[in-house]
Structure formats: structure tokens, C-alpha cells
């Protein structure tokens, strides 16, 4: 009985090890960028973040994968931080289009980021 349980456990571990590590979204450097932004504020200026996010979006399109929630919102906030209200609004609107569940949150970001600056 003990050998049977051990064999089953080993089979499950072996099979799970063969599972593909593909994710639904193309994450690129987004997670690292968010970490750096919040862990060491000021280390990565908005212009560098904009460039990295644009690169990730291009790579996602080339890979045929969607970008994760938050990328366009983050990009929009970086554009707003650089004073480019038109691109900020376009990016925030794109986030709402891709992720309609974020509409209320994004509307708040638009109101705070673009009308108070």
C-alpha cells in the first residue's frame, strides 16, 4: 500500500513537472518595473518607465499575447507625470477598453491625474 501511494505521488509530481509554464498574459518587465517603482521610488524616472512599458506592449503584440491588467494604466500615469495629458488620457482609456471592470477606478485616476495638474 505504501509503495502504491508513493508511486502515485511520484507520477503526479512527474506529470505536473511537464506542464507548460505559459501564462495568459505577456508580462515582460512589468512586474519588475512595478516593484522598483514602489520599492525604490525615484530610481526609475517616468521617461524610462514609459520606454519599458512601450517595449513590453510591442513584444506582447509580436508574441500574440495580451498585456496584463494595469500596464496601460501605469503607462497613462507615467505620461501624466511627464505632463503629456493627451497620451495619458489615451492610455487610461485603453486600459478601460481592455478591462471594463476597471472603469470606475480608471475614471478616478483620470479625474485626479488630468484635471488637477
KADA-V753414 format. One record per residue. N is the residue number from 1. SS is DSSP state (2 for helix, 1 for strand, 0 for the rest). OMEGA is omega in radians with two decimals (none if undefined). D_FIRST is the distance of its C-alpha to the first C-alpha in whole Angstrom. Layout:
N | SS | OMEGA | D_FIRST
N | SS | OMEGA | D_FIRST
This chain:
1 | 0 | -3.13 | 0
2 | 2 | 3.12 | 4
3 | 2 | 3.13 | 5
4 | 2 | 3.11 | 5
5 | 2 | 3.12 | 6
6 | 2 | 3.12 | 9
7 | 2 | 3.12 | 10
8 | 2 | 3.12 | 11
9 | 2 | 3.13 | 12
10 | 2 | 3.13 | 14
11 | 2 | 3.12 | 15
12 | 2 | 3.11 | 17
13 | 2 | 3.13 | 19
14 | 2 | -3.13 | 20
15 | 2 | -3.14 | 21
16 | 2 | 3.09 | 23
17 | 2 | -3.13 | 24
18 | 0 | -3.12 | 26
19 | 0 | 3.14 | 28
20 | 0 | 3.13 | 31
21 | 0 | 3.11 | 33
22 | 0 | 3.08 | 36
23 | 0 | -3.11 | 38
24 | 0 | -3.04 | 40
25 | 1 | 2.98 | 43
26 | 1 | -3.06 | 45
27 | 0 | -3.14 | 45
28 | 0 | -3.14 | 46
29 | 0 | -3.04 | 48
30 | 2 | -3.12 | 48
31 | 2 | 3.11 | 45
32 | 2 | 3.14 | 47
33 | 2 | 3.11 | 50
34 | 2 | 3.12 | 50
35 | 2 | -3.13 | 48
36 | 2 | -3.11 | 51
37 | 2 | -3.08 | 53
38 | 2 | -3.12 | 52
39 | 2 | 3.13 | 51
40 | 0 | -3.11 | 54
41 | 0 | 3.12 | 57
42 | 0 | -3.13 | 60
43 | 0 | -3.11 | 58
44 | 0 | -3.10 | 58
45 | 0 | -3.12 | 61
46 | 2 | -3.11 | 61
47 | 2 | 3.11 | 62
48 | 2 | 3.12 | 60
49 | 2 | 3.11 | 57
50 | 2 | -3.13 | 59
51 | 2 | -3.12 | 59
52 | 2 | 3.14 | 55
53 | 2 | 3.09 | 54
54 | 2 | 3.10 | 57
55 | 2 | 3.12 | 55
56 | 2 | 3.13 | 51
57 | 2 | 3.12 | 53
58 | 2 | 3.14 | 54
59 | 2 | 3.10 | 51
60 | 2 | 3.12 | 49
61 | 2 | 3.13 | 52
62 | 2 | 3.14 | 51
63 | 2 | -3.12 | 48
64 | 0 | -3.13 | 48
65 | 0 | 3.08 | 46
66 | 1 | 3.06 | 47
67 | 1 | -3.11 | 48
68 | 0 | 3.07 | 46
69 | 0 | 3.07 | 48
70 | 0 | -3.08 | 50
71 | 2 | -3.13 | 51
72 | 2 | 3.08 | 55
73 | 2 | 3.11 | 55
74 | 2 | 3.11 | 55
75 | 2 | 3.12 | 57
76 | 2 | 3.13 | 60
77 | 2 | 3.11 | 60
78 | 2 | 3.05 | 60
79 | 2 | 3.12 | 63
80 | 2 | 3.12 | 65
81 | 2 | 3.10 | 64
82 | 0 | 3.10 | 66
83 | 0 | -3.13 | 69
84 | 0 | -3.05 | 68
85 | 2 | -3.11 | 68
86 | 2 | 3.13 | 68
87 | 2 | 3.08 | 65
88 | 2 | 3.14 | 63
89 | 2 | 3.12 | 64
90 | 2 | -3.13 | 63
91 | 2 | 3.12 | 60
92 | 2 | 3.09 | 59
93 | 2 | 3.10 | 60
94 | 2 | 3.09 | 57
95 | 2 | 3.12 | 55
96 | 2 | 3.13 | 55
97 | 2 | -3.10 | 56
98 | 2 | -3.07 | 52
99 | 0 | -3.06 | 51
100 | 2 | 3.12 | 53
101 | 2 | -3.13 | 50
102 | 2 | -2.99 | 52
103 | 2 | -3.10 | 56
104 | 2 | 3.12 | 56
105 | 2 | -3.12 | 55
106 | 2 | 3.08 | 57
107 | 2 | 3.07 | 60
108 | 2 | 3.11 | 60
109 | 2 | 3.13 | 60
110 | 2 | -3.12 | 63
111 | 2 | -3.10 | 65
112 | 2 | -3.03 | 64
113 | 2 | -2.97 | 64
114 | 2 | 3.14 | 67
115 | 0 | -3.12 | 69
116 | 0 | -3.10 | 70
117 | 0 | none | 70
